[in-house]
Each structure stands twice: as C-alpha cells, then as structure tokens.
Amino acid sequence: MKLIKYFLEFLIVIFFFTISKILGLKVSSYLFSRIFKKIGPHIRSSKKNRKKYIDSLPKTKSR
C-alpha cells in the first residue's frame, strides 16, 4: 500500500513540475499559489507535528 501511495505522490509532483516548466515562472507561481491556498486548510497537521516544530525552535529571550 505504501508503494502505491509513494508512486502516486511521485506522479503528482512530476505533473506539477512539468506544468510549471511549460507555463513559466509568473503564471505557474500565480496558479500554484491559488491551488495550494485552496488545498492548505484541508490538510491537517497533527498535535505531534506542532510539538516537534515548537521543540525544534531555539528559545530566545526578548529584549
């Protein structure tokens, strides 16, 4: 099952890369920003990932 999932992810990345090469920098930047703004809220991040992210940041004192 993982092999199929990784293969599909690979195909999606190759598809996006090919489309961006064909469209050019400005158009592909605009297009993909619109696509990922729509997709972004639907992708959930787990509490575990947030904790790891916070733990990875160095703790600094504010001046």
C-alpha positions as CSV (number, residue, x, y, z in Angstrom):
1,M,0.0,0.0,0.0
2,K,2.8,2.4,0.8
3,L,4.4,1.7,-2.5
4,I,1.3,2.7,-4.3
5,K,0.9,5.9,-2.2
6,Y,4.5,7.0,-2.8
7,F,4.2,6.2,-6.5
8,L,1.0,8.4,-6.8
9,E,2.8,11.2,-4.9
10,F,5.7,10.9,-7.3
11,L,3.4,11.2,-10.3
12,I,1.7,14.3,-8.8
13,V,5.0,16.0,-8.1
14,I,6.2,15.2,-11.7
15,F,2.9,16.5,-13.1
16,F,3.2,19.8,-11.1
17,F,6.8,20.2,-12.1
18,T,6.1,19.6,-15.8
19,I,3.2,22.1,-15.8
20,S,5.3,24.7,-14.1
21,K,8.1,24.3,-16.7
22,I,5.6,24.7,-19.5
23,L,3.7,27.7,-18.1
24,G,6.7,29.8,-17.0
25,L,7.6,31.4,-13.7
26,K,5.0,34.1,-13.3
27,V,2.0,32.1,-14.4
28,S,2.9,29.0,-12.6
29,S,3.6,30.9,-9.4
30,Y,0.2,32.5,-9.5
31,L,-1.6,29.3,-10.4
32,F,0.1,27.1,-7.8
33,S,-0.4,29.8,-5.1
34,R,-4.1,29.7,-5.8
35,I,-4.2,25.9,-5.8
36,F,-2.3,25.5,-2.6
37,K,-4.3,28.2,-0.8
38,K,-7.4,26.2,-1.6
39,I,-5.8,22.8,-0.5
40,G,-3.9,24.1,2.5
41,P,-6.8,24.4,5.0
42,H,-7.9,20.8,4.2
43,I,-4.5,19.3,5.1
44,R,-4.4,18.7,8.8
45,S,-1.4,18.9,10.9
46,S,-1.2,16.7,14.0
47,K,-0.5,17.9,17.5
48,K,2.6,15.7,17.5
49,N,4.0,17.6,14.5
50,R,3.2,21.0,16.1
51,K,5.0,19.9,19.3
52,K,8.1,18.8,17.3
53,Y,8.1,22.1,15.4
54,I,7.9,24.1,18.7
55,D,10.6,21.9,20.3
56,S,12.9,22.4,17.3
57,L,12.9,26.2,17.6
58,P,15.6,27.7,19.9
59,K,14.3,29.5,22.9
60,T,15.3,33.2,23.0
61,K,14.8,35.9,25.5
62,S,13.0,39.0,24.3
63,R,15.0,42.2,24.9
